[in-house]
């Protein structure tokens, strides 16, 4: 990667020149490219709606996609989008000013879903499910209005692992966030190019780049969330056995239906002694 200011996107103009940061940047870009290629995310004449919350993950996503596009490795049109959900004290000028400065095409949409969430969710209950559903619906609408074929989110490896464990512990199913998904209506793709990237790398990257981070004061302000509890469990495992997260992530990519218990995935009833079908 070249760091001549005439050869890089403005998102990287203030990138640190340390060897450590260059290795981090290279690793994140490589992992994103691998996920994009592995899951066939690129389609001809595609336009992607890149969802930008103002958090560390979405800033990392935006920078990495523009790095790939700048290098000629991502032949799609990118449109950054922030959905201002009407949360009190949300710094509404931060993202528009940042995107203008970085010369990133964007759309800022205001929809007061905050009031709906506060009205519908009883005191003491978590906001995440309804807030996410309302946000997703608006993003799908915006994608259609802008002629986008995909909605692109900044979920990373740790989000995927946490969702898997939440489904395991609380949902009674083996499922997580897939890197590529078709929406229920069948007209839009949902993409997660950072699927292979560790949360810690997103944190280091966005901090080093000094991007203007906007905290979530809605769900992030609640205590005792299931996701927070799962994150603490993963942190404990990782502390006792470094590399445990990556081992678990590899397991999600190495499923063996014949060694699980779902008859919809494997024909247990039809399996007989002498059969060569062992999956």
C-alpha positions in Angstrom: 0.0 0.0 0.0 1.3 3.4 -0.9 1.0 6.4 1.4 1.6 9.2 -1.1 -1.2 11.6 -0.4 -1.9 11.7 -4.2 -2.4 7.9 -4.2 -4.7 7.3 -1.3 -8.3 8.2 -0.4 -8.7 11.1 2.0 -9.9 8.7 4.6 -6.3 7.6 5.0 -4.6 11.0 4.8 -3.8 11.1 8.5 -3.0 7.4 8.8 -0.1 6.7 11.2 3.1 5.6 9.5 4.2 3.2 12.2 5.0 -0.4 11.2 2.5 -1.7 13.7 -0.4 0.3 12.2 0.6 -0.6 8.6 0.4 -4.3 9.6 -2.9 -3.8 11.3 -4.3 -1.9 8.3 -3.0 -4.6 5.9 -4.5 -7.4 8.0 -8.0 -5.8 8.1 -8.0 -5.0 4.4 -6.8 -8.6 3.6 -9.5 -10.2 5.8 -12.2 -8.0 4.3 -11.2 -8.9 0.8 -11.1 -12.6 1.7 -14.7 -12.4 3.1 -15.9 -10.5 0.0 -14.3 -13.1 -2.3 -15.2 -16.1 -0.3 -18.9 -15.3 0.0 -19.3 -13.9 -3.5 -20.4 -10.4 -2.4 -19.6 -8.5 -5.6 -22.2 -8.4 -8.3 -22.0 -6.7 -11.7 -23.1 -3.0 -11.6 -23.7 -3.2 -7.8 -24.3 -0.2 -5.6 -23.8 -0.6 -1.9 -25.5 1.3 0.9 -22.8 1.4 3.5 -24.4 1.9 6.9 -22.5 4.3 9.1 -23.5 4.7 12.8 -20.5 6.7 13.9 -19.1 3.7 15.9 -15.7 2.2 15.6 -16.9 -0.8 13.5 -18.7 1.3 10.8 -15.8 3.7 10.5 -13.5 0.7 9.9 -15.9 -0.7 7.4 -16.1 2.6 5.4 -12.3 3.0 5.4 -11.6 -0.6 4.3 -14.2 -0.5 1.5 -12.7 2.7 0.2 -9.2 1.3 0.5 -10.3 -1.7 -1.7 -12.1 0.5 -4.1 -9.1 2.9 -4.3 -6.9 0.0 -5.2 -9.3 -1.2 -7.9 -10.3 -4.3 -6.0 -13.9 -3.4 -5.3 -15.7 -2.5 -8.5 -18.9 -1.2 -6.9 -20.5 2.2 -6.2 -20.5 3.1 -2.5 -23.0 5.4 -0.8 -22.5 6.0 2.9 -25.7 6.4 5.0 -26.4 7.4 8.5 -29.8 7.0 10.0 -30.4 9.6 12.7 -32.9 7.9 15.0 -33.8 10.9 17.0 -31.8 9.9 20.2 -31.4 12.8 22.6 -28.1 14.7 22.4 -27.1 12.9 19.2 -24.4 15.1 17.6 -26.2 15.4 14.2 -23.4 17.5 12.5 -20.5 15.1 13.2 -21.1 12.6 10.4 -22.1 15.0 7.7 -19.1 17.2 8.3 -16.8 14.2 8.4 -18.2 12.7 5.2 -18.0 16.0 3.4 -14.4 16.4 4.4 -13.5 12.9 3.4 -15.2 13.4 0.0 -17.5 10.4 0.6 -20.9 10.4 -1.2 -23.6 10.1 1.5 -27.1 10.4 2.6 -28.2 11.5 6.1 -31.7 10.3 7.0 -33.7 11.5 10.0 -36.4 9.1 11.4 -37.5 9.4 15.0 -37.6 5.7 15.9 -36.3 6.6 19.4 -39.7 7.9 20.4 -41.4 4.7 19.1 -39.0 2.5 21.0 -39.4 4.4 24.2 -43.2 4.3 23.8 -43.5 0.6 23.0 -40.9 -1.0 25.3 -41.8 -1.3 29.0 -39.5 0.0 31.6 -36.7 -2.4 32.4 -36.9 -4.3 29.1 -34.1 -4.0 26.4 -34.6 -1.8 23.4 -32.3 -3.8 20.9 -34.8 -5.9 19.1 -37.4 -3.2 18.2 -34.7 -0.6 17.6 -32.9 -2.9 15.2 -36.1 -3.9 13.4 -37.1 -0.2 12.9 -33.6 0.7 11.8 -33.3 -2.2 9.3 -36.7 -1.3 7.8 -35.6 2.3 7.1 -32.3 1.2 5.7 -34.0 -1.2 3.3 -36.3 1.7 2.2 -33.4 4.0 1.7 -31.5 1.4 -0.3 -34.4 0.9 -2.7 -34.8 4.7 -3.1 -31.1 5.1 -3.9 -31.1 2.1 -6.3 -28.8 0.1 -4.2 -28.5 -3.7 -4.5 -27.0 -4.3 -1.1 -27.1 -3.0 2.5 -23.6 -3.3 4.0 -23.1 -3.5 7.8 -20.1 -3.3 10.0 -20.6 -6.5 12.0 -17.3 -8.2 12.8 -16.1 -11.6 13.9 -17.0 -11.0 17.6 -20.5 -9.9 16.8 -21.0 -13.1 14.9 -19.7 -15.3 17.7 -21.8 -13.4 20.3 -24.9 -13.9 18.2 -24.2 -17.6 17.8 -23.9 -18.0 21.6 -27.0 -15.9 22.2 -29.0 -18.1 19.9 -27.5 -21.2 21.6 -28.2 -20.1 25.1 -31.4 -18.2 24.7 -32.9 -19.1 21.3 -32.5 -22.8 21.2 -31.0 -22.9 17.7 -27.6 -23.0 16.0 -27.6 -19.8 14.0 -25.7 -16.5 13.7 -25.2 -13.5 11.5 -24.2 -14.8 8.0 -21.7 -12.7 6.0 -24.2 -12.7 3.1 -28.0 -12.8 3.3 -31.0 -12.1 1.1 -33.7 -10.0 2.8 -37.2 -11.5 3.3 -38.6 -9.5 0.3 -35.8 -11.0 -1.9 -34.8 -7.8 -3.5 -31.7 -6.8 -1.4 -28.5 -8.4 -0.2 -27.3 -7.9 3.4 -23.5 -8.0 3.5 -20.9 -8.1 6.3 -17.4 -7.6 4.8 -15.8 -7.5 8.2 -17.0 -11.0 9.1 -13.5 -12.2 9.6 -12.1 -9.1 11.4 -11.6 -9.1 15.2 -13.4 -6.4 17.2 -10.0 -5.5 18.8 -8.6 -4.7 15.4 -11.5 -2.4 14.6 -10.9 -0.7 18.0 -7.2 -0.2 17.4 -7.8 1.0 13.8 -10.5 3.6 14.5 -8.5 4.9 17.5 -5.3 5.2 15.5 -7.2 7.0 12.8 -8.8 9.4 15.3 -12.2 9.1 13.7 -15.0 11.0 15.5 -16.6 8.2 17.4 -20.3 8.6 18.4 -21.4 6.4 21.3 -24.8 4.7 21.3 -26.8 6.2 24.3 -29.8 4.0 23.7 -28.9 0.3 23.9 -25.4 1.0 25.0 -26.7 2.7 28.1 -28.6 -0.4 29.4 -27.1 -2.7 32.0 -27.4 -6.5 32.0 -28.0 -7.0 28.3 -27.7 -10.6 27.1 -25.0 -9.6 24.5 -22.9 -7.9 27.3 -23.1 -11.1 29.3 -22.0 -13.2 26.4 -19.2 -10.8 25.6 -18.0 -11.2 29.2 -18.1 -15.0 28.8 -16.0 -14.8 25.6 -13.6 -12.4 27.3 -13.1 -14.8 30.1 -12.4 -17.7 27.8 -10.0 -15.6 25.7 -8.1 -14.5 28.8 -7.7 -18.1 30.0 -7.1 -19.6 26.5 -5.8 -17.0 24.0 -7.0 -17.7 20.5 -10.3 -19.3 21.7 -12.4 -16.8 19.7 -10.7 -17.7 16.4 -11.0 -21.4 17.1 -14.8 -21.0 17.7 -15.1 -18.9 14.5 -13.4 -21.6 12.5 -15.9 -24.0 13.9 -18.7 -22.0 12.4 -17.1 -22.5 9.0 -16.7 -26.2 9.5 -20.2 -27.6 10.2 -20.8 -31.3 10.0 -24.6 -31.9 9.7 -24.2 -35.7 10.2 -22.7 -35.0 13.6 -25.5 -32.8 14.8 -29.2 -33.7 15.5 -31.2 -31.9 12.9 -33.1 -34.4 10.6 -33.9 -31.5 8.2 -30.1 -31.2 7.5 -29.2 -34.9 7.3 -31.1 -38.0 6.4 -30.7 -39.9 9.6 -33.7 -42.1 8.9 -32.3 -43.2 5.6 -28.8 -43.9 7.0 -28.1 -47.6 7.0 -25.1 -49.8 7.9 -22.8 -50.1 4.9 -23.9 -46.7 3.5 -21.1 -44.6 2.1 -22.9 -41.4 3.1 -21.1 -40.1 6.2 -21.1 -36.4 5.4 
